Amino acid sequence: MSFESLPHRPHPGQAPPQPGQAVAARPVPACADEPRFDAVPPDRTKWRYRPRRDFWRSKALRAGALITLLALCGLVILALVREQTGTEGFLVGLGLAVLPVPLLGAAFRWLDRVEPGPWRNLFFALAWGACAAALVAIIANSFATRWIATATADPSSADHLGASVIAPIVEESAKAAAVLLLFLFRRRDFNGIVDGVVFAGFTATGFAFTENILYLGNAFGEDQASHSAGLTSTTAATFFVRVVMSPFAHPLFTVLSGIGFGMAALAPPGRRLRRVGLPLLGLVLAMGMHALWNSSTLFGVYGFYIVYGAVMVPVFGLLTWLAVWSRQRELRTVAAELPAYAAAGWLGPAEPLALSSMRARAAARDFAHHRFGGKAAARAVAEYEAFATALAFLRHRAYRSAGATGPGPDFAAREQELLHHLWERKPVAGPALLYAAGATGRIWMPPQPGPPHPYTQHAQYPQHTPYGTPTQYAPQPRYGTPPRYAPYGQPGPAAGPAQYAPRNPYLR
């Protein structure tokens, strides 16, 4: 990149690096008035940032093969489930099994709001769980149970052994395969524990959806044969246990595998044992948890309730706390890494504070939606937030998690790519994040004369009319030359208030 580098400024009290510790971070390239992005093609239609590959190695071919495989698995699993439940039972099971899917999907997507990954990864995980993993589980479980029944001449014992031993091993391995594929082939989108939890949760949600169709459809068939109906029917009891009481059961098991992959993603490249052992440990824990859940009915009349109350609910609460803590840790990473880019001029001085707060991010998107062009402007701010978060994680992995190896060979190109994305969206995202930092109390902004703002009475953004056209920031295209931010304490063309006192030690 054609930039002048600023000198690296370590944090106060930071000790010099010792042998084997993380290497010192490389200075951030300074932001010029008209920066050059040498790795970015000038033609927007060629903004791929990667060289083209041969056809047999292209993403289109691999994606097409994967979609075809999942579609075939879906057709086969559809035929198998319909054969076991009948058409009417299949439709009833489908209608009841789909109810928890949007709720679980929304919960996992909310957890991924700090750095939302591409939807294609989530759709793949959901489809793999519902089609491929479910098909493998049905075929392998049936084969193993029949083989054990034939070998032991005891079908009852074979059913219990299949449910408590064979099913946990087969099902958790099939579901973990989706997380493994994302870990290997979508490594750029797999940054830590939160991503592992989200991918595992979507995979298990899809698997539970297909399994619930089978169980609810079979229960409906039994009720039709016995002429049972109402709350005392087998369908109602199955729905209460699987959809109301324990919709999180399968996601809870597979999340343990996802946490193992997430911890492996945070491990330095040289720690091969940690990168292999942690996913295997998570998979073993998932199998053990699943086996305990399936064996709960063997512990007596109240065994199910004991396992549910003493094990499942506490573990669910613990994993929920771990996921939320990991999300807050990601926000702290953003707050720690982005000030270096603010000092170099790529970000406004208040932007790291706004980007490290989910409330401020939402306020920035809302402000852009009402002030800079509706949904398109809000989408530009959301993309700006996502790229800035990816930039923070990229730098954190390169210099804090890489040990003595330092950044990888593609760090500079990836950093330039993300800075280019930020530069394009800065005309809209910069003012929106500056307003959000003041409106949410991340920085202190003195009251300004003028009409009251519709969002807040305390943090006013000057020279704007409510829900009207900004007087200072004229409507601009989505991609253009962003306004320059003046140094801290000096008014500038896009600095907003003349002075503001930050509450963060990074802004000096």
Helices and strands as residue ranges (DSSP letters): G 44-46, G 55-57, H 59-97, H 100-111, H 119-127, I 128-133, H 134-152, H 155-161, I 162-166, H 167-185, G 187-189, H 193-226, G 230-232, H 234-239, I 240-245, H 249-266, H 272-294, G 296-299, H 303-307, I 308-312, H 313-337, H 339-343, H 351-355, H 358-371, H 375-399, G 403-405, H 411-439, E 443-444, E 501-502
